[in-house]
Amino acid sequence: MPLFHHVTIFAISENEKADFLAAGIEFKTVTRGSRGEAASFEIGEDDARWRHALALMASLEARDGIPKEYRVQDLSMTEPTFEATLEKTKERIAAFVGTRPGLPFLSSYSGQSPEELLSLESAYRIDSLVLAFEEAVGQKARRQGPQSLSNQELIVLAVEALEREVNNGGYEQFFINSSKEFAPIMVEALGRIGCGETSKITQKAIEALGVAEITPNAIEDALSNDNEERAATLRRLDDSYFESSEPIAERLFAFIKANKSQFTF
C-alpha cells in the first residue's frame, strides 16, 4: 500500500504557488499567519504528480527568516487524508480501551483554548484530551510555522508522534516516517514528562541505528541499508515498549497542566 503525504509549505510566495499549481498540485488549505501564507496539500506516492511535488519541495529556498529545512512539513500517512489518519488513531485507541468503563472519548478538537481543554479533565478521557492538544498545536504550526511553537508544545508533538508511529508499526516506522524529525529530542522529551522507562527504551532504539549524529538525514541513510540484526533489536524494543506500564498519556497531560502558560493557540 503506497504512503500518502500531508504537506505544508510555509511562507509560500505567489510564484511558488503558481509552480505547484502548474504541476497539477491543488492546495487543500491556504492560511495566513505572522510569517505569510502557509499552503497544504495531500498526495499519494503512487500519484503521477508526486515526483513533480518532490522536485518543487526540494527547490524551495529560505524565505522570510525561515530556513530552507523548515519551509516544508511532510507528514507521511497510511490513509489518504490527515483527517482519516487522525480518525484511525482515535479508533485504535478507542478499540484498545473500549471495553473499559469510564469517561467518554472527546471525538475531535473544535477550537477550544488550552484552558478550556484542561477544564474537560473530569468529563473526557485523558488520552483524547492529549490528542486534542496535539491537533491544536499542529494547527498552530501549520498557520504560523514550526518556529512559533514553544519547547513544551514541541514536546507534545514529539511524544504523540512516537506513540502513534510505534503503536502502528514499531520503532522502525517512527524512524522511517517524517516523525524521525523528532528523534534528536525524543529521549529528553520523554524524560521531561516523567517517562524514564520509555526514555531508556527509546535511547536503545536510537543506539541500534548506529548513527554518529542523531539527524533525520543520518537516520535515513542508516535505514537505507538492510540490517537484520538491527531489525531484530528494534522488534525486541517494540515488545519492551508495549509491555511497559508507563501511563504516557496521563504523564503528558500532567506535563501540559504544569506548563499551561506555554501553550498558546
Backbone bond lengths (Angstrom), bond angles and torsions (degrees), N, CA, C in turn:
res aa  C-N    CA-C-N  psi(-1)  N-CA   C-N-CA  omega(-1)  CA-C   N-CA-C  phi
1 M - - - 1.469 - - 1.528 108.50 -
2 P 1.341 117.73 128.21 1.468 119.67 -177.66 1.522 111.34 -70.86
3 L 1.323 114.58 152.69 1.454 119.52 174.36 1.527 109.73 -79.25
4 F 1.328 115.22 152.74 1.452 122.08 173.02 1.531 107.83 -112.92
5 H 1.309 116.57 158.64 1.463 120.78 -177.33 1.521 110.21 -131.37
6 H 1.336 114.72 133.26 1.462 121.42 170.39 1.524 105.31 -104.74
7 V 1.325 116.38 108.97 1.465 122.03 -171.94 1.524 109.79 -111.52
8 T 1.338 116.15 134.33 1.459 121.62 173.80 1.524 108.62 -123.54
9 I 1.322 116.15 128.12 1.468 122.67 176.13 1.526 107.64 -103.78
10 F 1.327 116.52 120.64 1.456 121.20 -178.63 1.533 110.71 -92.35
11 A 1.337 115.30 149.13 1.468 122.89 178.92 1.531 110.80 51.94
12 I 1.311 115.96 44.75 1.465 120.64 -176.01 1.526 110.19 -76.29
13 S 1.318 116.11 136.23 1.464 121.20 179.61 1.523 110.43 -90.50
14 E 1.306 116.51 168.25 1.463 120.62 178.58 1.531 110.72 -64.27
15 N 1.346 116.42 -39.44 1.469 119.27 178.65 1.526 111.28 -64.85
16 E 1.346 116.39 -39.55 1.460 119.69 178.85 1.523 110.75 -66.22
17 K 1.335 116.65 -41.19 1.466 119.38 176.34 1.527 110.52 -59.84
18 A 1.325 116.19 -41.58 1.459 120.67 -179.13 1.532 110.60 -63.15
19 D 1.351 117.04 -37.83 1.472 120.67 179.43 1.535 110.65 -63.85
20 F 1.332 116.58 -43.05 1.458 119.80 179.60 1.531 110.86 -66.95
21 L 1.328 116.28 -42.17 1.459 120.13 179.61 1.530 110.96 -63.97
22 A 1.342 115.98 -37.21 1.464 120.08 179.23 1.535 111.25 -65.89
23 A 1.331 116.06 -26.63 1.466 120.99 177.60 1.523 111.70 -85.07
24 G 1.326 116.33 2.94 1.464 120.40 177.98 1.517 113.94 87.19
25 I 1.342 116.74 11.28 1.463 120.96 179.94 1.530 109.25 -85.79
26 E 1.311 116.99 119.65 1.466 121.17 179.13 1.525 109.42 -100.21
27 F 1.317 116.20 128.36 1.458 120.77 -179.31 1.525 110.37 -78.67
28 K 1.313 114.90 132.73 1.458 120.20 178.91 1.522 110.56 -78.80
29 T 1.353 115.76 -40.97 1.462 121.32 177.14 1.518 109.57 -140.31
30 V 1.317 115.61 148.38 1.466 122.84 171.05 1.525 106.32 -134.16
31 T 1.328 116.10 114.97 1.461 120.38 -177.54 1.515 109.77 -121.48
32 R 1.322 115.60 153.56 1.465 120.81 -179.97 1.517 109.76 -109.94
33 G 1.332 116.47 132.15 1.457 122.75 177.70 1.510 110.30 -129.58
34 S 1.331 115.95 -165.54 1.462 120.86 -176.78 1.522 112.25 -68.12
35 R 1.348 117.60 -20.14 1.462 121.64 -179.66 1.529 111.67 -112.34
36 G 1.309 116.78 33.24 1.450 120.53 177.96 1.518 112.42 92.64
37 E 1.327 115.69 -158.52 1.458 120.52 -175.10 1.531 111.82 -90.29
38 A 1.324 114.34 147.69 1.463 121.93 172.45 1.523 107.03 -122.00
39 A 1.325 116.67 129.78 1.460 121.29 -177.65 1.528 109.21 -119.61
40 S 1.340 116.10 136.72 1.462 121.32 -177.20 1.523 110.98 -122.28
41 F 1.333 115.06 145.96 1.459 120.26 173.62 1.524 108.80 -146.56
42 E 1.319 115.84 161.69 1.464 122.11 179.64 1.519 109.06 -125.60
43 I 1.346 114.97 138.87 1.462 118.77 -174.01 1.526 109.35 -156.49
44 G 1.320 116.76 147.88 1.456 121.70 177.49 1.517 111.12 -97.46
45 E 1.324 116.64 152.76 1.460 120.53 -179.08 1.529 112.32 -68.75
46 D 1.342 117.04 -16.65 1.460 119.97 176.86 1.525 111.90 -89.48
47 D 1.326 116.60 2.66 1.463 122.55 178.47 1.535 108.75 -80.55
48 A 1.313 117.02 134.72 1.468 121.46 -178.33 1.529 111.95 -60.39
49 R 1.331 117.03 -22.23 1.471 120.58 -178.60 1.525 112.41 -82.32
50 W 1.354 117.75 -9.60 1.465 121.13 -172.85 1.526 112.01 -59.86
51 R 1.350 117.51 -43.39 1.467 119.63 -179.66 1.518 111.59 -64.04
52 H 1.321 116.58 -37.92 1.472 120.02 177.39 1.526 110.16 -64.85
53 A 1.337 115.64 -41.89 1.462 119.65 179.30 1.524 110.92 -62.76
54 L 1.344 117.24 -43.02 1.467 121.38 178.25 1.521 110.99 -59.29
55 A 1.321 116.45 -45.18 1.464 120.53 -178.49 1.527 110.86 -63.94
56 L 1.325 116.39 -41.60 1.465 119.56 179.79 1.525 111.24 -66.63
57 M 1.332 117.25 -40.55 1.462 120.06 178.53 1.528 110.77 -63.44
58 A 1.324 116.28 -40.00 1.470 120.53 179.82 1.523 111.70 -67.05
59 S 1.322 117.09 -26.19 1.471 120.62 -177.22 1.526 113.33 -82.08
60 L 1.321 118.09 -11.48 1.464 120.52 -177.79 1.520 111.11 -66.76
61 E 1.310 116.37 138.30 1.463 122.04 178.49 1.525 110.27 -110.68
62 A 1.342 116.60 170.97 1.465 121.18 177.15 1.532 109.54 -57.16
63 R 1.329 115.36 143.85 1.461 118.52 -177.73 1.529 109.88 -154.48
64 D 1.308 116.37 137.64 1.472 123.36 175.97 1.531 111.94 52.17
65 G 1.315 116.14 40.75 1.459 120.25 176.28 1.513 114.88 83.31
66 I 1.341 117.42 -0.51 1.465 120.91 179.26 1.525 108.31 -100.36
67 P 1.354 117.87 118.50 1.467 120.32 -179.56 1.524 111.87 -59.96
68 K 1.311 115.78 157.27 1.470 122.52 -178.79 1.525 111.85 -51.92
69 E 1.361 116.09 -43.45 1.466 119.55 -174.44 1.520 113.33 -70.11
70 Y 1.357 117.46 -13.77 1.462 120.19 179.97 1.527 112.73 -105.89
71 R 1.331 116.82 2.16 1.460 118.97 -178.39 1.529 112.30 -70.40
72 V 1.330 116.84 -27.28 1.461 121.09 -174.43 1.522 110.12 -119.70
73 Q 1.335 116.06 130.13 1.464 122.19 169.25 1.531 106.55 -111.52
74 D 1.326 115.55 119.57 1.461 120.93 -176.91 1.520 108.92 -121.04
75 L 1.336 116.71 109.24 1.452 122.04 179.20 1.532 108.86 -101.42
76 S 1.340 116.49 114.03 1.462 120.78 178.46 1.521 109.58 -79.36
77 M 1.331 116.48 139.53 1.460 121.11 -175.02 1.525 109.53 -139.33
78 T 1.320 115.96 158.68 1.460 120.50 173.09 1.523 111.28 -98.11
79 E 1.326 116.79 -8.52 1.464 121.96 177.06 1.526 109.02 -107.07
80 P 1.339 118.61 155.62 1.460 120.76 -173.95 1.522 115.32 -69.08
81 T 1.333 118.79 -17.98 1.460 120.72 178.69 1.515 109.83 -135.13
82 F 1.336 115.79 156.60 1.459 121.22 178.51 1.516 110.12 -62.48
83 E 1.334 117.02 -39.42 1.460 120.69 179.89 1.529 110.61 -62.63
84 A 1.341 116.62 -39.62 1.461 120.00 179.30 1.525 110.87 -66.07
85 T 1.340 116.55 -36.66 1.462 120.40 177.32 1.518 110.69 -63.29
86 L 1.332 116.40 -44.32 1.465 119.93 178.20 1.528 110.95 -62.35
87 E 1.321 116.60 -40.81 1.456 119.97 179.63 1.523 111.32 -64.32
88 K 1.342 116.76 -40.48 1.456 120.40 177.85 1.523 110.57 -63.20
89 T 1.342 116.50 -38.91 1.462 120.51 178.27 1.522 109.87 -63.71
90 K 1.323 116.28 -43.43 1.468 119.98 179.36 1.532 110.35 -64.57
91 E 1.337 116.25 -40.53 1.461 119.64 179.35 1.525 110.77 -63.43
92 R 1.363 115.60 -41.27 1.463 119.26 179.96 1.521 111.07 -62.32
93 I 1.333 116.13 -44.82 1.459 119.78 -179.82 1.522 110.42 -66.75
94 A 1.332 115.61 -41.62 1.461 119.54 -179.64 1.523 111.13 -63.57
95 A 1.350 116.52 -38.90 1.463 119.84 179.15 1.520 111.31 -66.70
96 F 1.342 115.91 -34.82 1.461 120.64 -177.82 1.521 111.83 -66.41
97 V 1.336 115.56 -38.43 1.469 118.61 -176.14 1.527 111.96 -115.70
98 G 1.332 115.84 10.44 1.459 119.46 -173.70 1.509 114.29 -62.38
99 T 1.324 117.31 -26.29 1.454 119.26 -178.43 1.522 112.38 -83.85
100 R 1.331 116.35 -6.60 1.455 119.60 -178.39 1.535 110.19 -85.89
101 P 1.309 118.05 136.60 1.464 119.08 174.89 1.514 109.44 -71.84
102 G 1.302 117.60 155.60 1.460 119.71 177.31 1.507 112.13 149.95
103 L 1.317 114.28 -155.03 1.459 121.69 -174.01 1.530 111.36 -75.46
104 P 1.323 117.99 156.42 1.468 121.12 177.63 1.521 111.76 -73.44
105 F 1.317 115.29 165.93 1.460 123.33 179.67 1.525 109.14 -93.16
106 L 1.332 117.84 127.81 1.467 120.73 175.16 1.521 107.38 -69.62
107 S 1.322 116.47 114.30 1.462 120.41 -168.53 1.519 113.69 -68.13
108 S 1.336 117.99 -33.38 1.459 119.49 -178.34 1.520 110.24 -163.03
109 Y 1.326 114.84 159.10 1.463 120.86 173.86 1.525 108.29 -82.11
110 S 1.321 116.61 130.22 1.464 119.84 -176.13 1.522 111.96 -129.03
111 G 1.335 116.33 40.68 1.457 120.32 172.24 1.514 116.00 90.17
112 Q 1.338 118.04 11.45 1.462 119.88 -179.83 1.537 110.71 -66.29
113 S 1.317 115.77 152.26 1.460 121.63 174.21 1.522 108.63 -77.57
114 P 1.341 118.56 164.93 1.466 119.94 176.10 1.526 112.14 -54.74
115 E 1.334 117.10 -41.72 1.463 120.91 -179.43 1.527 111.00 -63.85
116 E 1.328 116.40 -39.68 1.465 120.04 179.90 1.528 111.26 -66.74
117 L 1.333 117.19 -39.74 1.464 119.63 178.06 1.528 110.96 -65.44
118 L 1.333 116.93 -42.32 1.460 120.29 179.81 1.526 111.42 -64.06
119 S 1.326 116.45 -31.75 1.460 119.98 -178.61 1.524 112.42 -70.88
120 L 1.341 116.90 -11.97 1.468 121.50 -178.44 1.533 112.49 -89.29
121 E 1.320 117.25 7.32 1.458 121.66 -174.52 1.529 112.66 -55.22
122 S 1.312 116.70 -39.36 1.467 119.52 -177.44 1.526 112.73 -85.72
123 A 1.352 116.80 -4.89 1.463 120.02 -175.77 1.525 113.49 -106.61
124 Y 1.346 117.57 -24.50 1.469 120.76 -175.80 1.526 110.69 -134.76
125 R 1.308 115.06 160.96 1.455 120.58 178.64 1.523 110.73 -63.08
126 I 1.335 116.11 142.75 1.455 121.85 -177.54 1.526 111.39 -62.24
127 D 1.343 117.55 -41.44 1.463 118.92 -178.28 1.525 111.66 -62.04
128 S 1.330 116.96 -33.61 1.461 119.41 179.03 1.530 111.16 -73.04
129 L 1.319 117.10 -32.48 1.470 120.26 177.44 1.525 110.67 -69.76
130 V 1.334 116.41 -37.25 1.462 119.90 176.78 1.533 110.19 -64.35
131 L 1.336 116.80 -40.39 1.467 120.07 175.79 1.531 111.08 -61.37
132 A 1.330 116.44 -37.71 1.465 120.31 178.42 1.525 110.62 -64.67
133 F 1.345 117.20 -40.55 1.464 120.20 176.48 1.531 110.08 -62.76
134 E 1.334 116.92 -40.52 1.463 119.72 179.00 1.532 110.26 -62.31
135 E 1.326 117.10 -44.44 1.467 120.47 179.04 1.524 110.67 -60.39
136 A 1.344 116.38 -44.23 1.463 120.83 -177.68 1.528 110.90 -64.48
137 V 1.327 117.03 -44.33 1.462 120.70 179.92 1.526 110.03 -67.11
138 G 1.334 117.35 -38.92 1.454 120.48 177.53 1.524 112.30 -62.50
139 Q 1.323 116.53 -39.80 1.467 120.17 176.60 1.522 110.89 -63.95
140 K 1.332 116.41 -40.19 1.467 120.37 178.13 1.527 110.13 -61.61
141 A 1.341 116.96 -43.64 1.462 120.87 179.86 1.518 111.19 -61.36
142 R 1.345 116.69 -39.18 1.465 119.60 -179.75 1.526 111.37 -71.26
143 R 1.327 116.95 -32.55 1.474 120.05 179.39 1.521 112.11 -75.80
144 Q 1.335 116.24 -46.55 1.456 121.09 -167.98 1.526 114.19 -111.56
145 G 1.314 117.20 -7.10 1.451 120.40 -178.17 1.521 111.37 95.91
146 P 1.329 117.82 151.20 1.466 121.17 -177.31 1.516 113.62 -63.14
147 Q 1.329 117.55 -24.93 1.460 119.70 -179.63 1.522 112.17 -71.12
148 S 1.336 117.40 -11.25 1.462 120.57 178.47 1.523 112.31 -79.78
149 L 1.337 117.60 -11.24 1.459 120.91 -174.50 1.525 111.42 -81.20
150 S 1.319 115.55 143.06 1.458 120.66 172.38 1.519 109.00 -76.19
151 N 1.324 117.25 164.95 1.468 120.32 177.42 1.522 110.82 -59.52
152 Q 1.326 116.73 -36.87 1.470 121.02 -179.10 1.528 110.72 -67.99
153 E 1.324 117.23 -39.81 1.468 120.49 177.66 1.538 110.35 -65.58
154 L 1.334 116.14 -37.82 1.461 120.33 178.46 1.525 110.78 -65.05
155 I 1.323 116.99 -36.26 1.467 121.07 178.37 1.527 110.19 -62.66
156 V 1.329 117.68 -40.04 1.465 120.79 178.22 1.531 110.35 -61.04
157 L 1.336 117.41 -46.37 1.463 119.94 179.22 1.527 111.07 -62.82
158 A 1.337 116.56 -39.92 1.462 120.44 -178.02 1.526 111.56 -65.87
159 V 1.326 116.79 -49.80 1.469 120.52 -177.02 1.521 110.65 -65.37
160 E 1.323 117.67 -41.13 1.459 120.05 179.48 1.532 111.78 -68.01
161 A 1.344 116.30 -34.41 1.462 119.17 176.33 1.523 110.39 -64.13
162 L 1.330 116.87 -42.66 1.462 120.47 177.93 1.518 110.53 -62.03
163 E 1.326 117.37 -47.05 1.464 121.57 179.75 1.528 110.77 -57.24
164 R 1.322 116.51 -48.41 1.462 120.73 -175.75 1.535 111.10 -65.23
165 E 1.330 116.79 -48.13 1.458 119.95 -174.52 1.529 112.00 -71.26
166 V 1.339 117.81 -44.63 1.462 119.40 -178.17 1.525 110.22 -66.84
167 N 1.318 117.86 -39.80 1.459 120.19 178.49 1.519 112.32 -66.52
168 N 1.336 116.98 -29.86 1.457 120.19 -179.22 1.521 113.34 -87.28
169 G 1.334 117.69 -34.68 1.460 119.11 -174.25 1.511 115.29 -153.14
170 G 1.331 117.18 15.49 1.453 120.30 176.49 1.522 113.14 81.61
171 Y 1.326 114.90 179.26 1.466 120.26 -179.55 1.524 111.92 -61.20
172 E 1.333 116.69 -33.01 1.461 118.57 -179.98 1.526 110.75 -60.27
173 Q 1.337 117.29 -40.21 1.466 119.89 177.87 1.520 110.60 -66.20
174 F 1.336 117.39 -37.58 1.468 120.44 177.32 1.527 110.45 -59.90
175 F 1.343 116.74 -40.31 1.460 120.35 -178.08 1.527 112.44 -78.66
176 I 1.321 117.67 -27.90 1.464 120.39 -178.99 1.523 111.38 -76.85
177 N 1.318 117.12 -42.08 1.459 121.02 -175.24 1.528 111.84 -77.88
178 S 1.322 115.57 175.14 1.469 119.95 -179.13 1.524 112.33 -62.71
179 S 1.337 117.35 -12.75 1.461 121.41 176.34 1.522 111.63 -60.05
180 K 1.350 117.95 -18.85 1.469 120.84 178.43 1.525 111.60 -60.75
181 E 1.345 117.77 -17.41 1.463 120.72 175.95 1.527 110.87 -58.60
182 F 1.341 116.33 -25.97 1.460 119.93 -178.81 1.526 112.69 -87.74
183 A 1.334 117.92 -6.92 1.469 120.75 -175.21 1.527 113.51 -54.76
184 P 1.356 119.98 -40.85 1.464 119.26 -178.39 1.534 114.20 -61.65
185 I 1.345 117.85 -25.04 1.464 119.84 -177.57 1.526 112.65 -110.21
186 M 1.357 116.54 0.61 1.459 119.94 -168.65 1.521 113.57 -64.32
187 V 1.327 117.31 -45.18 1.465 120.56 -177.46 1.526 110.16 -63.88
188 E 1.326 116.87 -45.58 1.465 119.93 179.90 1.523 110.90 -66.91
189 A 1.333 117.74 -38.35 1.459 121.10 179.95 1.521 111.11 -59.69
190 L 1.327 116.30 -44.18 1.469 120.22 178.37 1.520 110.85 -64.66
191 G 1.310 116.38 -38.90 1.461 119.34 176.92 1.512 112.10 -65.14
192 R 1.327 116.76 -37.86 1.471 121.05 -178.99 1.524 112.07 -63.01
193 I 1.348 116.81 -31.76 1.473 118.32 -179.02 1.531 111.56 -93.44
194 G 1.331 116.39 4.05 1.462 119.46 175.52 1.513 115.26 88.57
195 C 1.334 117.63 20.61 1.465 121.24 178.85 1.527 109.09 -105.06
196 G 1.316 116.16 69.88 1.456 121.36 -175.79 1.512 114.12 -64.04
197 E 1.332 117.30 -38.84 1.464 120.25 -179.01 1.523 110.78 -66.03
198 T 1.339 116.89 -46.53 1.461 120.47 178.93 1.526 110.46 -65.29
199 S 1.335 116.80 -33.56 1.458 121.03 176.91 1.526 110.60 -61.40
200 K 1.344 117.02 -43.09 1.463 120.94 179.84 1.529 111.24 -66.45
201 I 1.330 116.62 -40.25 1.472 120.38 178.57 1.526 109.90 -63.20
202 T 1.323 115.72 -42.98 1.461 120.75 -179.19 1.522 110.89 -67.23
203 Q 1.329 117.55 -37.18 1.459 121.15 176.21 1.530 110.39 -59.62
204 K 1.327 116.72 -42.34 1.468 121.04 178.79 1.534 110.49 -65.15
205 A 1.331 116.36 -37.28 1.472 119.87 178.85 1.529 110.56 -64.35
206 I 1.322 116.28 -41.12 1.468 120.38 178.51 1.528 110.03 -66.39
207 E 1.332 116.69 -42.05 1.463 120.39 179.06 1.529 111.38 -62.76
208 A 1.339 116.97 -31.54 1.464 120.74 179.56 1.524 112.27 -63.63
209 L 1.348 116.86 -21.62 1.462 120.19 179.69 1.523 111.36 -71.48
210 G 1.335 116.43 -25.62 1.456 120.31 179.07 1.511 114.23 69.42
211 V 1.341 117.28 33.31 1.468 120.22 -179.76 1.527 109.85 -96.46
212 A 1.329 116.28 142.83 1.462 120.55 179.73 1.514 111.27 -73.44
213 E 1.316 116.05 -32.88 1.467 122.05 -179.80 1.524 108.22 -133.05
214 I 1.334 116.08 133.93 1.467 119.75 -176.95 1.527 109.16 -84.41
215 T 1.300 116.01 90.45 1.461 122.17 176.46 1.527 108.08 -131.08
216 P 1.332 118.16 154.81 1.471 120.28 178.07 1.528 112.78 -55.41
217 N 1.341 116.92 -40.65 1.462 119.55 -179.62 1.525 111.83 -65.77
218 A 1.345 116.09 -40.95 1.459 119.82 179.71 1.529 110.69 -65.33
219 I 1.324 116.35 -39.64 1.462 120.65 178.61 1.521 110.29 -64.96
220 E 1.327 116.17 -43.70 1.470 120.10 179.18 1.525 111.13 -61.61
221 D 1.344 116.51 -41.81 1.464 120.24 179.00 1.526 110.92 -63.84
222 A 1.346 116.30 -41.57 1.464 120.55 -179.19 1.525 111.12 -62.17
223 L 1.329 116.84 -41.96 1.458 120.89 -176.60 1.525 113.07 -79.22
224 S 1.330 116.37 -9.24 1.472 118.84 179.10 1.524 111.45 -72.59
225 N 1.341 116.06 -15.31 1.464 120.97 177.99 1.523 109.47 -108.65
226 D 1.337 116.28 127.55 1.464 120.39 178.18 1.527 110.27 -64.36
227 N 1.325 115.72 136.72 1.468 121.06 -179.54 1.521 107.03 -148.62
228 E 1.321 117.02 101.40 1.452 120.83 -175.39 1.517 111.76 -66.41
229 E 1.332 117.39 -35.01 1.467 119.91 178.70 1.527 110.19 -63.46
230 R 1.319 116.42 -43.41 1.465 120.51 177.74 1.528 110.46 -63.90
231 A 1.323 116.64 -43.04 1.461 120.63 179.99 1.523 110.93 -61.37
232 A 1.325 116.63 -41.69 1.467 120.22 179.44 1.527 110.72 -65.81
233 T 1.325 116.34 -39.80 1.469 119.92 177.78 1.517 110.97 -62.47
234 L 1.334 116.78 -44.01 1.461 120.16 179.93 1.528 111.28 -64.87
235 R 1.326 116.76 -35.31 1.471 119.16 177.68 1.529 110.75 -65.54
236 R 1.333 116.71 -40.39 1.467 119.75 177.42 1.536 110.60 -64.05
237 L 1.323 115.94 -37.91 1.465 119.13 179.13 1.526 111.24 -71.78
238 D 1.338 116.73 -30.93 1.469 119.51 172.27 1.530 109.47 -58.12
239 D 1.327 115.87 -45.93 1.467 120.36 179.85 1.527 110.29 -60.80
240 S 1.331 116.69 -42.02 1.468 120.44 179.22 1.524 110.75 -62.56
241 Y 1.326 115.54 -39.58 1.469 120.65 178.84 1.525 110.48 -62.03
242 F 1.352 116.19 -46.80 1.453 120.15 -177.71 1.528 112.25 -68.76
243 E 1.338 115.64 -30.98 1.458 119.48 -179.11 1.526 112.91 -81.88
244 S 1.297 117.06 -15.68 1.467 120.75 -179.64 1.525 109.99 -63.53
245 S 1.293 115.34 140.39 1.467 119.88 -178.73 1.526 112.32 -97.54
246 E 1.315 117.31 9.35 1.465 118.92 -178.33 1.530 110.79 -66.65
247 P 1.320 117.76 129.01 1.476 121.31 178.73 1.530 110.25 -82.92
248 I 1.333 116.20 81.95 1.467 120.39 -172.27 1.522 111.78 -60.85
249 A 1.332 117.85 -46.23 1.466 120.60 -177.89 1.528 111.21 -61.27
250 E 1.320 116.71 -43.88 1.467 120.41 -178.86 1.529 111.20 -64.60
251 R 1.330 116.46 -40.56 1.466 119.19 -179.55 1.523 111.58 -72.32
252 L 1.334 116.19 -33.71 1.463 118.73 175.97 1.525 110.21 -66.87
253 F 1.324 117.10 -39.45 1.463 120.28 178.30 1.529 110.20 -64.65
254 A 1.342 117.23 -41.39 1.467 120.76 177.69 1.529 110.41 -62.34
255 F 1.334 116.43 -37.41 1.466 120.94 177.13 1.527 110.18 -63.70
256 I 1.331 116.42 -42.35 1.468 120.21 178.83 1.528 110.06 -62.20
257 K 1.315 117.01 -44.74 1.470 120.92 179.54 1.523 111.05 -60.25
258 A 1.324 116.36 -42.25 1.464 120.56 -177.53 1.527 112.23 -70.81
259 N 1.344 116.44 -19.72 1.470 120.92 -177.89 1.526 111.32 -123.01
260 K 1.331 116.92 32.26 1.470 120.32 -171.28 1.522 113.59 -60.27
261 S 1.346 117.31 -26.65 1.461 119.02 -179.76 1.518 112.20 -68.74
262 Q 1.349 117.63 -15.45 1.467 121.61 -178.60 1.529 112.44 -92.42
263 F 1.322 116.17 3.18 1.464 120.70 178.24 1.526 108.75 -108.45
264 T 1.318 116.29 115.76 1.466 121.44 -177.62 1.520 109.52 -133.59
265 F 1.317 116.28 108.96 1.472 120.38 175.79 1.515 109.65 -155.03
